[in-house]
Amino acid sequence: MSEKSFFVTTPIYYVNDVPHIGHSYTTIAADVLARYHKLCGRDVFFLTGTDEHGVKIQQSAGKVGMSPKELCDGVAEKFKDAWRCLNIEYDNFIRTTDSHHEEAVKQVLQTLYDKGYIYKGKYEALYCVGCEQFKMKSDLVDGKCPDHKIEPEERSEECYLFKLSAFQDELYKQIKSDKFKILPLERKNEVLSFIENEGLQDISISRDKTQVYWGIPLPFDPSHTTYVWVDAFLNYLTGLGWPQDKDNFMKFWPPTVQLMAKDISRVHATIWVSILMALEIELPQMYFIHGYFTVNGQKMSKSLKNVIDPVALSEKYGADVIRYFILSEFPFGTDGNFSIKRLEEAYNSDLANDFGNLIHRTIPMIDKYCGGVTPTPKGEILVDEELKKVAEDVVGVLEELFGELKFREVLAEIWKIIKRANKYIDESAPWTLFKEGDNERLNTVMYNILESVRIVTILVYPFMPETSQKIWGQLGVTESLNSQNIPRDVVWGGLKPGTKIKKETPLFPRIELNKKG
């Protein structure tokens, strides 16, 4: 992997139902990371997609009178539509029904079989159809899957197994030492505790084709199809074009960060990593396990029918509002309750009152007091030192905060500039300077305000790309916002005097609060 490369993945989403805000949470976070690292001048690859095999798809298709592939095609497009609505810019959307992926899965299975890591046997365990995962008794609450509220089935069947147990000691050492890093810390400790207390048992990686026909056949025994998780995990390799596209693989592998919710963290941290060890492929640098959105205290789940539609939300409030809210409302890595009431309160306080107000005050004043162009400041009073220092301090902490995926804290830092700029307007009172005819001071003050707007526009771009593009246009900057470089372009004084400013309608008009939660 190149030192200047950044590779981020989301899980691939299961297509037995339509996308919801939980999927959006992970994908928006990945998009923000990708955009930020592009602004830092890095080569970025952002991978997402859909998981399209398995018994749940087979059953869902049968219920609606469709073939599994027809169902997959339709739902995959719904995910793509949702990501378009939320302004997600991925580099590849992998589908596990893509022919090159299926062929790569067969190659991997044959390799693992030839190496002796796959063998035929019998597997007896508790199986949750909702999760498509085998469960330990310790996973259950009152005998039921805590996520799907159903009792798992007792299964005993002939199948092929993967020697997961062979990797237990090495996996434990890799996680314990942070050579394979899992964040937040409590998630790392959960995986270590599971290995210590339960141990890694060999796992089933196949089903009889008469039971699950919608899957990739095992190359060494076509009467069995591949267990859906083994198939799905390999997307992180095939999404880079592996094994054919060696250049792209060498450029970006291993993943810098893999994002996922905590319900799938254990299988990722054990099965997926062990497969990589068996293939002698370098492990991901970091997993980051985020929390759930809850509704009325329950995990948001397609199975529980309490999902929130991200497309409908973005159509009503705008994509940038949704992107801002779900990453600012609670720390990434913890659970939080989703509420339309809180979304609207954050919209009015943070976006309309703070950010929108800064723009809505600044651009009309430039139009009224400076003839609609960026003024030339007086040299010795070019910079308001406090405003400049706030901006420089914020820029100084962003790399560390983004590295720790502290999105909420990043936004809080950016808002320090916004709030200081609004305060600076009140303190310097450009309207008074205009009345008094103090043009030198007026021009300097207005330049300082505009420059703070320029810096905020660059910094907030990963979170609110559409809003940033609109402000960029109002500032009259001709260079693409995508081409800006955070270390280089946030230095104070980047605006060119004489640039024509464009007055537009307010970005975030206040809304009447929804009195319901």
Solvent accessible surface area in square Angstrom, and as a share of the most:
residue,aa,sasa,rsa
1,M,67,0.30
2,S,48,0.31
3,E,177,0.79
4,K,124,0.53
5,S,8,0.05
6,F,10,0.04
7,F,0,0.00
8,V,0,0.00
9,T,0,0.00
10,T,0,0.00
11,P,11,0.07
12,I,17,0.08
13,Y,14,0.05
14,Y,34,0.13
15,V,0,0.00
16,N,40,0.21
17,D,42,0.22
18,V,57,0.33
19,P,10,0.07
20,H,16,0.07
21,I,0,0.00
22,G,19,0.18
23,H,19,0.08
24,S,0,0.00
25,Y,2,0.01
26,T,5,0.03
27,T,0,0.00
28,I,0,0.00
29,A,0,0.00
30,A,0,0.00
31,D,0,0.00
32,V,0,0.00
33,L,2,0.01
34,A,1,0.01
35,R,8,0.03
36,Y,3,0.01
37,H,17,0.08
38,K,77,0.33
39,L,2,0.01
40,C,20,0.12
41,G,33,0.32
42,R,65,0.24
43,D,65,0.34
44,V,16,0.09
45,F,24,0.10
46,F,0,0.00
47,L,0,0.00
48,T,0,0.00
49,G,0,0.00
50,T,0,0.00
51,D,14,0.07
52,E,0,0.00
53,H,6,0.03
54,G,6,0.06
55,V,15,0.09
56,K,31,0.13
57,I,0,0.00
58,Q,29,0.13
59,Q,87,0.39
60,S,28,0.18
61,A,1,0.01
62,G,56,0.53
63,K,169,0.71
64,V,92,0.53
65,G,71,0.68
66,M,78,0.35
67,S,48,0.31
68,P,14,0.09
69,K,85,0.36
70,E,97,0.43
71,L,23,0.11
72,C,0,0.00
73,D,52,0.27
74,G,35,0.33
75,V,10,0.06
76,A,0,0.00
77,E,83,0.37
78,K,99,0.42
79,F,0,0.00
80,K,46,0.19
81,D,61,0.31
82,A,0,0.00
83,W,1,0.00
84,R,148,0.54
85,C,48,0.29
86,L,0,0.00
87,N,45,0.23
88,I,13,0.06
89,E,80,0.36
90,Y,61,0.23
91,D,67,0.35
92,N,44,0.23
93,F,21,0.09
94,I,1,0.01
95,R,37,0.14
96,T,0,0.00
97,T,17,0.10
98,D,44,0.23
99,S,87,0.56
100,H,69,0.31
101,H,0,0.00
102,E,47,0.21
103,E,88,0.39
104,A,1,0.00
105,V,0,0.00
106,K,60,0.25
107,Q,90,0.40
108,V,3,0.01
109,L,1,0.00
110,Q,60,0.27
111,T,52,0.30
112,L,2,0.01
113,Y,84,0.32
114,D,102,0.53
115,K,91,0.39
116,G,33,0.32
117,Y,56,0.21
118,I,6,0.03
119,Y,76,0.29
120,K,102,0.43
121,G,22,0.21
122,K,137,0.58
123,Y,30,0.12
124,E,122,0.55
125,A,27,0.21
126,L,29,0.15
127,Y,5,0.02
128,C,0,0.00
129,V,35,0.20
130,G,12,0.11
131,C,19,0.12
132,E,8,0.03
133,Q,19,0.08
134,F,38,0.16
135,K,30,0.13
136,M,57,0.26
137,K,168,0.71
138,S,82,0.53
139,D,27,0.14
140,L,32,0.16
141,V,88,0.50
142,D,138,0.72
143,G,38,0.37
144,K,86,0.37
145,C,0,0.00
146,P,52,0.32
147,D,26,0.13
148,H,28,0.12
149,K,100,0.42
150,I,74,0.38
151,E,121,0.54
152,P,17,0.11
153,E,78,0.35
154,E,152,0.68
155,R,37,0.13
156,S,62,0.40
157,E,42,0.19
158,E,105,0.47
159,C,0,0.00
160,Y,16,0.06
161,L,9,0.04
162,F,3,0.01
163,K,76,0.32
164,L,8,0.04
165,S,54,0.35
166,A,66,0.51
167,F,17,0.07
168,Q,53,0.24
169,D,105,0.54
170,E,73,0.33
171,L,0,0.00
172,Y,52,0.20
173,K,124,0.52
174,Q,26,0.12
175,I,0,0.00
176,K,118,0.50
177,S,78,0.50
178,D,63,0.33
179,K,153,0.65
180,F,0,0.00
181,K,77,0.33
182,I,2,0.01
183,L,40,0.20
184,P,25,0.15
185,L,111,0.55
186,E,87,0.39
187,R,29,0.11
188,K,20,0.08
189,N,73,0.37
190,E,89,0.40
191,V,6,0.04
192,L,10,0.05
193,S,44,0.29
194,F,25,0.10
195,I,5,0.02
196,E,107,0.48
197,N,115,0.59
198,E,58,0.26
199,G,12,0.11
200,L,7,0.03
201,Q,100,0.44
202,D,33,0.17
203,I,20,0.10
204,S,2,0.01
205,I,3,0.01
206,S,0,0.00
207,R,28,0.10
208,D,53,0.28
209,K,78,0.33
210,T,119,0.69
211,Q,110,0.49
212,V,8,0.05
213,Y,110,0.42
214,W,45,0.16
215,G,13,0.12
216,I,4,0.02
217,P,40,0.25
218,L,0,0.00
219,P,51,0.32
220,F,42,0.17
221,D,23,0.12
222,P,87,0.55
223,S,62,0.40
224,H,7,0.03
225,T,0,0.00
226,T,9,0.05
227,Y,13,0.05
228,V,8,0.04
229,W,32,0.11
230,V,2,0.01
231,D,1,0.00
232,A,5,0.04
233,F,2,0.01
234,L,0,0.00
235,N,1,0.00
236,Y,4,0.01
237,L,0,0.00
238,T,0,0.00
239,G,2,0.02
240,L,3,0.02
241,G,22,0.21
242,W,42,0.15
243,P,31,0.20
244,Q,112,0.50
245,D,62,0.32
246,K,140,0.59
247,D,120,0.62
248,N,34,0.17
249,F,31,0.13
250,M,131,0.58
251,K,81,0.34
252,F,11,0.04
253,W,11,0.04
254,P,4,0.02
255,P,0,0.00
256,T,30,0.17
257,V,2,0.01
258,Q,0,0.00
259,L,1,0.01
260,M,0,0.00
261,A,19,0.15
262,K,51,0.21
263,D,53,0.27
264,I,26,0.13
265,S,9,0.06
266,R,80,0.29
267,V,14,0.08
268,H,3,0.02
269,A,1,0.00
270,T,5,0.03
271,I,10,0.05
272,W,0,0.00
273,V,0,0.00
274,S,0,0.00
275,I,2,0.01
276,L,0,0.00
277,M,32,0.14
278,A,2,0.02
279,L,25,0.13
280,E,148,0.66
281,I,27,0.14
282,E,113,0.51
283,L,25,0.12
284,P,1,0.01
285,Q,84,0.37
286,M,22,0.10
287,Y,0,0.00
288,F,9,0.04
289,I,1,0.00
290,H,5,0.02
291,G,0,0.00
292,Y,30,0.11
293,F,5,0.02
294,T,21,0.12
295,V,31,0.18
296,N,140,0.72
297,G,64,0.62
298,Q,87,0.38
299,K,41,0.17
300,M,8,0.04
301,S,8,0.05
302,K,31,0.13
303,S,58,0.38
304,L,48,0.24
305,K,158,0.67
306,N,33,0.17
307,V,57,0.33
308,I,34,0.17
309,D,70,0.36
310,P,0,0.00
311,V,37,0.21
312,A,53,0.41
313,L,12,0.06
314,S,10,0.06
315,E,132,0.59
316,K,139,0.59
317,Y,25,0.10
318,G,29,0.28
319,A,10,0.08
320,D,7,0.04
321,V,5,0.03
322,I,0,0.00
323,R,0,0.00
324,Y,10,0.04
325,F,2,0.01
326,I,0,0.00
327,L,4,0.02
328,S,19,0.12
329,E,30,0.14
330,F,16,0.07
331,P,47,0.29
332,F,15,0.06
333,G,2,0.02
334,T,59,0.35
335,D,67,0.35
336,G,12,0.12
337,N,78,0.40
338,F,10,0.04
339,S,19,0.12
340,I,40,0.20
341,K,81,0.34
342,R,95,0.35
343,L,1,0.00
344,E,7,0.03
345,E,47,0.21
346,A,4,0.03
347,Y,15,0.06
348,N,7,0.04
349,S,50,0.32
350,D,38,0.20
351,L,1,0.00
352,A,9,0.07
353,N,69,0.35
354,D,27,0.14
355,F,0,0.00
356,G,5,0.05
357,N,54,0.28
358,L,0,0.00
359,I,6,0.03
360,H,94,0.42
361,R,56,0.21
362,T,0,0.00
363,I,3,0.02
364,P,35,0.22
365,M,20,0.09
366,I,0,0.00
367,D,68,0.35
368,K,140,0.59
369,Y,31,0.12
370,C,18,0.11
371,G,60,0.57
372,G,1,0.01
373,V,50,0.29
374,T,1,0.01
375,P,7,0.05
376,T,93,0.54
377,P,21,0.13
378,K,69,0.29
379,G,60,0.58
380,E,130,0.58
381,I,59,0.30
382,L,59,0.30
383,V,35,0.20
384,D,31,0.16
385,E,121,0.54
386,E,94,0.42
387,L,0,0.00
388,K,56,0.24
389,K,119,0.51
390,V,34,0.19
391,A,2,0.02
392,E,89,0.40
393,D,71,0.37
394,V,2,0.01
395,V,33,0.19
396,G,62,0.60
397,V,58,0.33
398,L,1,0.01
399,E,82,0.37
400,E,114,0.51
401,L,26,0.13
402,F,2,0.01
403,G,45,0.43
404,E,65,0.29
405,L,4,0.02
406,K,80,0.34
407,F,0,0.00
408,R,99,0.36
409,E,62,0.28
410,V,0,0.00
411,L,4,0.02
412,A,58,0.45
413,E,31,0.14
414,I,0,0.00
415,W,14,0.05
416,K,105,0.44
417,I,0,0.00
418,I,0,0.00
419,K,116,0.49
420,R,22,0.08
421,A,0,0.00
422,N,18,0.09
423,K,113,0.48
424,Y,5,0.02
425,I,0,0.00
426,D,83,0.43
427,E,100,0.45
428,S,21,0.13
429,A,20,0.16
430,P,0,0.00
431,W,94,0.33
432,T,54,0.32
433,L,22,0.11
434,F,86,0.36
435,K,171,0.73
436,E,123,0.55
437,G,48,0.46
438,D,57,0.30
439,N,91,0.47
440,E,98,0.44
441,R,82,0.30
442,L,2,0.01
443,N,42,0.21
444,T,0,0.00
445,V,0,0.00
446,M,0,0.00
447,Y,6,0.02
448,N,1,0.00
449,I,0,0.00
450,L,0,0.00
451,E,0,0.00
452,S,0,0.00
453,V,1,0.01
454,R,11,0.04
455,I,1,0.00
456,V,1,0.00
457,T,0,0.00
458,I,0,0.00
459,L,2,0.01
460,V,0,0.00
461,Y,7,0.03
462,P,1,0.00
463,F,0,0.00
464,M,0,0.00
465,P,4,0.02
466,E,77,0.35
467,T,8,0.05
468,S,0,0.00
469,Q,78,0.35
470,K,107,0.45
471,I,0,0.00
472,W,10,0.04
473,G,34,0.33
474,Q,6,0.03
475,L,0,0.00
476,G,17,0.16
477,V,34,0.19
478,T,130,0.76
479,E,81,0.37
480,S,60,0.39
481,L,1,0.00
482,N,86,0.44
483,S,66,0.42
484,Q,19,0.09
485,N,28,0.14
486,I,7,0.04
487,P,89,0.56
488,R,147,0.54
489,D,25,0.13
490,V,12,0.07
491,V,99,0.57
492,W,26,0.09
493,G,38,0.36
494,G,41,0.40
495,L,7,0.03
496,K,134,0.57
497,P,65,0.41
498,G,52,0.50
499,T,31,0.18
500,K,121,0.51
501,I,8,0.04
502,K,110,0.47
503,K,121,0.51
504,E,103,0.46
505,T,110,0.64
506,P,64,0.40
507,L,35,0.17
508,F,19,0.08
509,P,83,0.52
510,R,146,0.53
511,I,54,0.27
512,E,152,0.68
513,L,75,0.37
514,N,53,0.27
515,K,175,0.74
516,K,161,0.68
517,G,74,0.71
